[in-house]
Amino acid sequence: MNFTLIAREANVSEKQVRNTIQLLDEGATVPFLSRYRKEATGGLDEVQIGNIKDTYQKQQEVEKRREAILKSIDEQGKLTPSLRQQIESVFTLTELEDIYLPYKQKRKTRATMAIEKGLEPLAQVLFKGGEADPERKARAFVNAQVPSVEDALQGARDIMAEWINENAEARNRLRVLFGRSAVITSKVKKKKEDEGAKYRDYFDFSEPLARIPSHRLLALRRGEEEGILSVDISPDEEQALSTLSRQFVRGLPGSKEQIELATKDSYKRLLKPSLETEFAKLSKEKADQSAIWIFAENLRQLLLASPLGQKRVLAIDPGYRTGCKMTALDAQGTLLADTVIYPFDKPAEAQATLRQWLDKYQVEAIAVGNGTAGRETEDFVRKQLGTLGREEAIGLFLVSEQGASIYSASEVAREEFPQKDVTVRGAISIGRRLMDPLAELVKIDPKSIGVGQYQHDVDQSALKSTLDTVVESCVNQVGVNLNTASKHLLRYVSGLGPALAQNIVDYRAQNGAFNSRKQLMKVPRLGAKAFEQAAGFLRIDQAKNPLDNSAVHPERYELVERMAQDVGTSVQQLMQKPELRKQVVLSKYVSDTVGLPTLHDIMAELEKPARDPRAPMQVFAFDRSVRSVDDLREGMVLPGIVTNITAFGAFVDVGVKQDGLVHVSQLANHFVKDPNEVVKLRQTVTVKVLEVDQARKRVALTMKL
């Protein structure tokens, strides 16, 4: 394993790489390493450790492929010491495959058929450039299988073309040319203009491949897959042929002519299609990475959105014809009751029911879904609260319904509420999202949450892996209440997974609430390694040991107890009194395994144990005069909420059931490369209406106020 290469790619030291990989191989997770092994990793964060992990896995794939190639060439009896050294000196799959290409078992090609006809000696003579009269030389190869001189020369050119194609240096030179100057072009296919109207911008399109943004490339690829567009990637053909000619075309005029013909054929028939496929794949991977990063960043912001916390909530899933599904939830999110009210058909009856439930369930907050009839339902509820004089006492929140319908029809929802229909489950999810977005959204496939761009066009395996990593990171960053967390939340805790999460829930159901982290060791199949990885991220409220409700890892309890003893107090008092913590001399507790980074983390946690890193919830209200796109006028200044962030801008909900786009050029008065520099998901912003396209229901907004 080349640790130096990994260190260079991850931009960290080789020592950090070695230590991190050793811990990863021993079963450590990324969240655990970044939080509890700072001395070993040199203080690497999750992103850096994740990069090391990814690069390490790629290097393992390279090593596996290297072994297979060496074995294959050795079995052919062609593995010379110099070839072995060449294979062992490269560290990318591309370089390995270039070296292996001449030794690869081939299907029948024009070259292999020419070799079978005995034309390889003719090709060798011509390729060396020393033959002045190729036709005269070719006559010696005319026979029943090779009817004419031209057939002999054509066969020799086919063999030379394959040699040129398999030359690693030639491929690398062309690869540099493709990387520097390839252009991606697209044309609409015949009779596809009407069917592919949405791709009109790409009917006659070209752009340097190195500069095309991810969203445009993914749009091109989607148009190609749908049979609307023809897409090509290539550099200037004359430059490519000139590059090959300088390397191969040499010798006497007769030979040079044959080599030049073979070179042109090799480029057009073999090299260009091969490298076009390679660069199409590379550019798609790059675009995928960009789109996945945008999706991942949006998901992170959504999962870490402000929670209301443990409040008694009335949750309403709005609707006109079918009514509004209303549910009452206790402070732990448990369903207390559900019903249907009809604010638009039976307002008096709906008003009476709402008022009765406010008192009966001691409601502290109301969550209204932001889908169809959401604004109207919000108005109805707000009016009732105003009439009762309880607008200040009871918070009213419009909650995003993105993905709620996916959850309500899922196996997870059926398992939780087998006796309830999808509409009731949807209302419950809306209420729980208000209380704790993270705990509720982990039950939904991240792709269904509705943030990001082109998520269905990117590599689905890479997307799932990245999004799972984001969910895991967020869950462990916030921490999990061991006695109230669902199995869906617990599965993302460092070191657990689905099986252990289910075992914890089952143990809790049979034995009651956990009273200490140590009790986790009694959960079936939860061994010492899983405990080490998970314990620090699990919280036990009202535990006998106050450290069980903090991010201090159990392996450091003894150290904290020693700190408390040294200043003549208890752990509880040490956590409660800053003047006692100031007496602790951290340098006294430095050891081979515990350094100042860990000690500073411990002291920070003792100061604010179990602190939720998420920002507090803020009340937001749309402009009440704006309900639909028809109400919008150019120049209007409105409050809004950022609902999605893409590479080309941010979408903002201003309360008209159609999100408006703030193009990246309209996000600020200065140049903005990445919209995330300016806005975050669910952020409240003030925007001005630039343009309203009624026909296409499109709204252009600006934040340049």
N, C-alpha and C positions, 0 to 999 in steps of 0.2 A: 504494500500500500504506500502510495507516494504522499506522505503527510505534508511535505513542502508545497506540493501542487495545491492541495486542499487549503493550506494556510494562505497561499497567495490568492486563490479564488475567493476565499471567505474574508480576506483582508484582516487576518488575525495572526498571532504568533504560532509557530509550530508546536510549542509546549501546550498552548491552549487547545490546539487541535487534538494532540495525543491524549490529553487528560479527558477532554470532552468525549472523544470516541470510545475511550476505555469505559467511561461511565455509561454511555449509551449501550455499549455491548453488554454491560452488566444489568441492563434492564431499566435504567433511569429514563424518565420522561423529560421533555423539554421544559415544561413549567417547573418541575422539581429542581432541575439543574439551575435554571435562572434564578430561582428563589432561595434555594438552600445549599447550593454548592458553589458559591461565588469565589471562594478561595481556590478551588480546583480549576474552575473555568477562567479565572482571571477577570471575573465580573461581567462575563458575556450576557447580553440580554436574549430574549426569546428569539428574536429575528436572527441574530448572529448564530445562535446554537442551531436554529432551524436550517440556516444556510450550510453549516458544517455537516449536519445530518444529511441534507439533500446531496451535497457534493460527494460525501462518503458513499452514499448509496449508488451514485452514478459511477464512481470509481470501482465499486464492487462489480457493477455490470460490465465495465471495461475489462476487469481482471478475468471475469468468467468467460467473456468472449475471446480474450487473448489465449486462454488455455484451450478453448475449443479450436481456434485457428491453428495453434501450434500442433495440436494433436492431428488435425486433418492433414496438414502439410507433411508432417512426419510419416503418417500412414501412406502418403503418396511417394515416400522416399526422396523428397525434394527439400528437406529441411537442412540447409547448410548452416554452419556456425555464424556466418555473416548475416544470413536471413533471420536467424533466431535473434541475434543482437538487434537487428533493425526492428523486429516485431516487439521486442522487449523495451525499446527506447521510446515508444510513442504512448500517449495517454488519452487519446480520444477514439471513440468508435469510428469516426470518419477516417482517420489515418489508418487504423487497423484494417478497415474494409478496403481501402485503396491498395494496401500492400497485398491483401489476400485475393484481390480480384483476379489476377492471372492464374491462381491455383484453385479457383472455385469450380465446382462441378457445373458444367454448362449444359443447358438444353441445346438442341440442334440449332446452330446459327449458320449464316452464310460462310463464316470463316471456318467453322469446324467441318462443313461439307467440302470446302475447298481443300482443307488439309487431308481429308479422306481420299480426295482425288489425286493426292501426291503433289500439290502445288506449293507446299511450304518452302522447299529449297529455292524455287523461283522468287518467292516473296522475300526470302532472306538476302538473295543476291541484289534485288532491286532496292531493298531497304538500306543496304550499306552504301548505295549511291555510286557504285563502281561500274555499272553496266551502261555502255554507250548506245547499244542497240537492243532494247527490250524485246522488240518483235522477233528478232533473230533468236534470242535466248528462249523465248516462249515457245518457238516451234518444236523444241525438244520435248515439250510437255503435252503436245497434242496427241490424243488417243481416243479410244471409244468413249471414255467418260468426259473427255475435254475435246469437243469437236473442232474448235478453231483457236487461232492465236489470240483473238479478242477474248474468248472464253477463259483462256489461260491467264491473260493479264487481269481480267476482271476478278478471277479467283484470287490471284496474288494481291490485288488491291483490297479485297475483302479481308484477307488475313492481316495486311498491314493496318487497315482501319481498326481492327480489333486490338492490335498491339498498341496503337496510339491511344485508343480508348482505355486500355488497361495500364497505361503509364502513369505512375503516381505523381511524378513531377508535372506532367501535362495537366492532369486533373487539378492539381493544386494551383497552377498558374491561372487556369480558367476560373477556378473557384474564387481567386482574388479578384479577377475581372468582374465576375457576377456580383460579388459582394460590393464592389466599388461603383459599378455603373449599370447594373441590370435595371430594366424598366418593366413595370407590370402594366399590361394593356388589356382592355376588355372591349368586346364588340357584341352588339345584340345579335342573336341568331335570327335567321330568316323567319318571318311570319310570327315572331314572338313579341313584337312591339306592344300590342294591346295587353296581352297576358302579363307581360312584365313591366307594366307602366310604373310601378313603384321603384324600379331600377333605372329609370330614365336618365339619371345623372351618370350612369355607367355604360350607356349605349355606345359611346365612342370616347373612351377614357384612357388616359395614361399618366403615370406618375413614377418617379424613381422609387424602386422597391425599398431602398434604405430609409426613405423618408415618409412612406405612407403610414398614416395613423392606423391604429388597430381597428377602430370601428369601420373605417373604409375598407380595409382588407377583408374583414369578416363579412361585410356586406357583399363584396365581390364574390367571395367564396360561396356564400349562400345563393347568390344569383346563378353561379355556375352549377351548383348542385341541383337547383330547381330547373335547369335546362334552359335558362333565359340568356345567359351570357357565355361567350367564349373568352377564356382568360389565357394570357401568354406571359411568360417571364423570360426575358433574354437581354443580353448586352448588345452592343453594336456588332453585327456579324463580321464586318471587315476587321474590326479589332481582334475578335476571337480567332479568326483564320490567320491573321498576322502573327498572333501569339504562338499558334501551333506551327506555322511555317518556320519561324525563327528557330524552333527546337528540332524540327524533323526534316524539312526540305533542304537537301544538300546533295553534292556529288555531281556526276556528269549530267548533261541536259536530258538525256533519255530517261535516266532513273528519276531525276528531279520531277519530270512531268508526271510520272506514275505515282510518286510519293505525294505530290500536290493534290492529285485527284483523290488519292486515298485519304489525305488529310481532310479535304472538304467533305467527303462522304462520312468520315468518322465523326466530324463535328455535327453535321446535320442529322445523321441517322442514329448516332450512339451518344456522343458526349453532351450535346445540347439537351436532348430529352432527359438524360440521366441527371444532369445538373439542374435543369428546370424543376424536375421532381424534388430534388434535394432542397433547392431554395424555396420551393413552394411549401415544403414541409417545415423548413426552418422559419420562414416568415409567418406561417400559420401558428407555429409554436410560440413565436415571439408575440404575435397578436393575442393568442390565447392567454399567455402570461399576463399581458397588460389588462385584458378584460377580466381575468380571474382576480388580479390584484384589486381592480376597481370594485368588483363584487365583494371580495373579502373585506375591503376597507369599509364599504357600506354596511356589510353584515356586522362587523365589529361595532360600528357606531350604533346600529339598531339594537344589538344585544346589550350594549352598555348604556342604553337610553335611561333617563331618570325614572326610578321607581316611585310610586306613591308610598309603598310600604304596607305594613299590616293595618289596613283600615277595613271597616265594614262597608261593602260596596254594593250599589244597585247598578246592574249592568243591563243595557238595552240594545238589542239588535233591531234597528229600525226597519220599517216596511210600510207601504201604503195599503195595498189590497189585503195582504195576509196579516196585517197588524204588526205591532212591535212586541217582540219576545222579551220579556223582562225577568231577570233573575236576581235573587238576593244571595250574597256571599258573605260569610263571616270573615274575620280578620286573617284567617289562614287560607282563604280561598275555597272553603267548603260550601257546597250548594245547600242553601236553606230552603228555598222555594222558587217556583217558576210559574209564570202565567203569561197571558197575552192581553195587551191593551190596544185600543183602537182610537188614538188621539185625533184622527182626521174624520172618522165616521161616527164615533161615539165619544166625543170629547168630555162630556160630563162624567160618564162612567169611568173613563181613563183617568180623569183628574181625581176622582174619589179613591180609586185603587192606588194611584201613585202616592197620594197623601197618607193613606192608611199604612202603606209599606214603609214610608219614611220613618214613621213612629214605631211600627211593630218591630222592624229590624234595626232600629237605631242607626240609620244610614249616615255614614260620614263622608261619602263621595259617590258621585254618579258618573258612570262611564257610558257614553253613547257612541255606537259605531259610526264611522264616517262615510258609510256607503249610501245607497239609495234612501232618500228621506231622512238622512242624518241631520242636515241643517234644520229641517222643519221639526224633527223630534227634539233637537236641542232647544229650539225656540219654545216649544210646548213646555218642556221641563223647566227652562229658565223662568218662564212666566209663573209657573206654580211656585217655584222657590221664592220669586219676588213677592208674590201675593202673601206667602207665609212669613216673609221677612227672614228667610234662611239662606239667602244668596252667599253671605259671608261664612256661615257656619258649615255649609255643605259645598264642597268643590264640585264643579261640573266640567267634565273633560270629553272632548271628541277624541276617540281612539281609532288608530288605523286598523282597518279590517284586512289588510293584506295577508293572505294566507289563511284567514280564519275559516273560510269554507273548506279549504284543504284539510285543516285539522278536524273540523266537525264531522267530516265523512270518513276520517281515517280509522284504522284499527285501534290506534291509541285512544281516540275519543270513545269508540264503541266499548273498549275495555273499561274506561273510566266511568262512563255513563250508559250502560247497556239498555236502560229503560227509557232513555230520553231520545227525542228525535234530533236531527242535525241542527235545527234552528235554535233549540235550547242550548245545545253544546256550543254553538257559535256565540251565543250571548255570554255564556260562562267564560269562554276564551277571551272575549272582549274585556270583561271585568278583571280577569286575572292578569291580562296584559298591562292594565293600568297599575295593578299592585306590584307586579314584578315582570317586566318584559322578558328578561333573560330566562326565568324559570318556565315561562309559557312558550316562548318561541323555540326552545330546544326540542319541543315535541313535533315540530314541523320540519320537513325537508327544506334546508336553507334555500334551495333553488325556487321554492314555491312562495317565498316571502315577498318577491316582487321588487327587488332592488338589483341594480347592476345593468349590464347591457350584453346582449348576444350570449346569454348563459347557456342557451340550448345549442349553440354552434361551436362552443369550445370543447376541448378534450374533457369528457365527462369524468374520467378517472382522476385527472389532475384537479378538476374543479371540486370533486367530492373530497379528495385528500386535503386540499387547501381549506375548504370551508369547515371540515371537521376539526382541523387544526385551530382555526379561528374560534370555533365554539369552545373547544377545550381551553384555549387561552383565556377567553372571557370568563368562563365558569370558574377557573382556578384563580383568576385575578380578583373576582368578587368574593369567592368562598361560598360554601354550601352549608346550610343548616342540616345537620345529620338527622335530626328528628322530624323534619317536615318535608325534606326534599323528595320529589318523585324519583322513580327509578330512571326516568328519562334525563333528569338533571344529574343524578349520581353517576350515570354511565360515563360522563365527560370528565369526572374528577380524575386527576392524575393517578394512574396505577390501577384503576378499577375496571371499567368496561361493562358491557351489558350483563354478563353472568353474575359478577360480584355485586353489581347494583341491585339486581333482583334478589340476591341472597341477603343483602342488607335490609331491603324492604320486608322480606319474609321474616327475618330474625326480629325486626322491629315489631311486626304484627303479632308474633308469638310471645315475645318477651317484654313488650312495652318499650318506652323511650330509653335511649342510651343515656347513661349518667356519667360516662367517661370515654375518652378516646381509646383507652386501653381495652375497653369492652369490645371494640371492633375485632380483636384477635379471636373472639369466640364465634364470629361469623364463619360459617362453613366455607372452606377453600380460600379464606382471606389470610394469606401467610405473611411472613415477616417482610418480604419485599414489597408486597402490595401495601402493607401498613406503612412502611417507610415512605413510599411515594405519595400516599393519599392523605395521611393523618393531618398534615399541616394545613390542608385546604378544607378540612371539615370543621364545623363549629358546633358546640353544644351549649345552648343558652342555659343559664342557671346551673351550670355544672359545679360539682363540689370543688374541683380545681379550676380557678379562674382562667388558667392558661389554656384550658380546653375550649374556651370561647375566643381564642386569639389565633393569630398566624404564627405564633411561636411553635416550632416543631417539638414533639415530645422528646426527641433526642437531646434537646437543650433545656429541658425542665430542671435537671439537676444543676445546671450552670446558673439558671435564674434563681433557684432556691439558695445557691451559695452567695449570689449577689445580695439577696435579701438578708441572709444571716450576717453577712459582713457589715451591713449598715444597721444591724440590730432591729429588723422588722420582719413582717410576713410578706409573702408574694402579693397578697391582696392589697396591703398597704403600699407596697412599692408601686403597684399599678395605679393607685389612687392619688398618691402624693408626689408632685413634681420635685419638692424639696428633698425627698428621699432619693429619687432617681439621680439628682445632681451630685449626690455623695458617691455614686458608683464610679470608680476609676476603671475605665474599660481596658486600659493596657494591662491591667493585672490579670485579665482573663484570657489573654491571647495565648494560644497553644498551637501545636502542629496542625490541628484540624479546624480550629476556630480562629479566624482573623478579625480585624476591625470591621470589614464589610458586614459580616454576620452579626457582630456585636452591635453595630449601629442599627441594623434591621430589628434586632431584638428590642433595643431601647425605644425605637419608634413605635413598635407594636405595643409595648407596655404603656406607652403614653396614650394611644388610641386603639385599644383592642377591638378587633372585629369591625373596624371602620369600613363602611361601604365606599368604594372609590367612585361610585357614580354620583353625578350632580343631583341636587335636590329637584323635585318636580316643580314646574312652573305652570300657572294657569294661563291659557291662551284663548283668544276669541277672534274669529274672523270679523271682517267688516259686515255689519248686519244688513247693509243696503245692497250687498252683492250676493246673488244666489245662483245665477247661471251665466253662461258666456254672453248672453244677450244683454246682461247688465253692465258689462265691461265697456269702458270708453278709453281711448288713447289718452295718456297723461294722468290717469288715475294712480294715486299712491295708496297701496294696500298692505296690510300685514299678511304674512304667509308662513308656511312651514315647508322646509326642504324635505321632499319625499324620495328623491333619487339623485344620485350623482354619477355622471358619466364622464368620459374623456373630453366630450365637447361642451359640457356645461352642467347645470343643475336644474332639476325640475322642482317647481314650487307650487304647492296647493294654496290657492287664495280663496277657496270655498265655493268654487263653481263646478265641481265634479269633473273638471278637465284641467290637469296640471299644466302650468305654463312653463316655458323654457327660458331660463336665463343663460344665454350662450356664454361660453367661456370669455369672450371678448367684452361681455357686459357685466361681469362679476365685480369688477373694481376699476378704479381710475388708472391703475397701473397694469402692466403686462402680467397675465396669470398663465403659467404653464400647466398647473395642476389645480382643478377646482377645489380639491381638498385643502389647498392652502388658505382658502377664503371661507368655505362653508362646510358644515357637518350635517349629517343626516338628522332629521327632526329638529334642526335649529330653527328658531323663529327669526324671520328676516322682514325687512320692509322693501317692497319692490314697486316699480312704476310700470304701467302698461305701455308697451311700445307699439304693438300691432295686434289686432284681433282679426283672424281669418275665419269668418263665420262658416263659410262653405266646408272647410276642412276641420273646423273646431280646433284651430290652433291658436295659441296665445304666446306672443313674444313679450318677455319681461326684461327689465334691467334693474341692476342694483346700483347703477351710477346715479345717485340722487343729488 
